[in-house]
Amino acid sequence: MDFDLGALRRHPDVEGPGLEASDAADRLMLDEAAARIAACAPGELVVVDDAFGALALGAASLGARDVRVHQDPITGERALAENGARAGLADRVRSEPLGPGLFEGARLVLLRLPRSLDRLDEVAGLIARHASPDVVVVAGGRLKHMTVAMNEVLLRHFERLDVSLARQKSRVLTASGPRSTGAGSSWPRRERHGDLGLALVAHGGVFAGTKVDIGTRFLLGHLAEAMPDASRAVDLACGNGIVAARLAVARPGLRVTACDRSAAAAASARLTAEANGVADRVTVERADGLELFADASEPLVVLNPPFHSDAALSTGIAAHLFADAARVLAPGGELWCVWNSHLRYRPLLERLVGPTRQIARNAKFTVTASRRAPAR
């Protein structure tokens, strides 16, 4: 393949040394699927969870036309559009939401294997039920992120699974023969949490699913009793929508905007608000941080910043969200945040947002409130 994957960029996602927009798994998938890509008629190829466009644009460079693409983060969609424009291939790919329509008529699906088995189960089920009966799924990833359980999930939805040889610490799984094309879906899922008086609804792959992660639970235990009075609040990086729902239920006069860059998270948060009878006061947006909010406009932002094993990337994401909150907070407004105590975010919060006080701390987590200083 002549297309230069190395020229792709991650922007508007976090960029930096060691953070590449493509990897060996993308190259292996394109090599393994090259003949099938060439045989696809326009509209027969679908690409799912392509991080920054390497698979979709690589396939387009091999001749694919009208390639349907779904990427969960909105930043991935934007990176694909920017990379496509630079490569002169933007007219060959189009982004679509995850759902039955994405896969109708598809004969080939290129799928970057998600780390979440739930995400894989939801996507594989949609392909098996709605794609062409002769669809082939070429799913690949890095060996360090692949497990035998992924094979089991794919075989739940397909009759045959072929496993490639490893190359450059990557491997491809090829699934064919969709099962149970008329079966219903178990997604999204719902769970009632009696101790909180809330129901959670989640699509596959959303952080914590229908559970309440321990950091969020620690935050919720202190929000209700100590949170400042406000008419509006923003649940930043809302995930399954538990914080937005809890705030709206606890304070009938409060209007909450929940936002997340993940399509699955935004869809889940909407369903969680509906399940708890607060959809009229909880607005959910898929957005990159707080891009939809004006400067100095909001009295309260609540955040459980995403945490990844790559500490440098985690710090970069948190710093971006803290700075975004500082921009949006009105003078005297507060950012309430829960974070892994070992990350020691307090100096960063002091510098980016303003005076920060500790609300609570245990062995794993710290809850802080950072006040935006009045403009001078």
VENZIZI-V844021 format. One record per run of one state. SS is the DSSP state (~ for helix, > for strand, _ for the rest). FROM is the first residue (numbers start at 1). LEN is the number of residues. If there is no record, write none. Layout:
((SS	FROM	LEN) (SS	FROM	LEN))
//
This chain:
((_	1	4) (~	5	3) (_	8	8) (>	16	1) (_	17	2) (>	19	1) (_	20	4) (~	24	16) (_	40	5) (>	45	4) (_	49	5) (~	54	8) (_	62	5) (>	67	4) (_	71	2) (>	73	1) (~	74	14) (_	88	2) (~	90	3) (>	93	3) (_	96	4) (~	100	4) (_	104	4) (>	108	5) (_	113	4) (~	117	14) (_	131	5) (>	136	7) (~	143	3) (_	146	2) (~	148	10) (>	158	6) (_	164	3) (>	167	1) (_	168	2) (>	170	9) (_	179	10) (>	189	5) (_	194	4) (>	198	5) (_	203	11) (~	214	13) (_	227	5) (>	232	5) (_	237	5) (~	242	9) (_	251	4) (>	255	6) (_	261	1) (>	262	1) (~	263	13) (_	276	6) (>	282	5) (_	287	11) (>	298	7) (_	305	6) (~	311	18) (>	329	12) (~	341	3) (_	344	2) (~	346	7) (_	353	3) (>	356	6) (_	362	3) (>	365	7) (_	372	5))
//
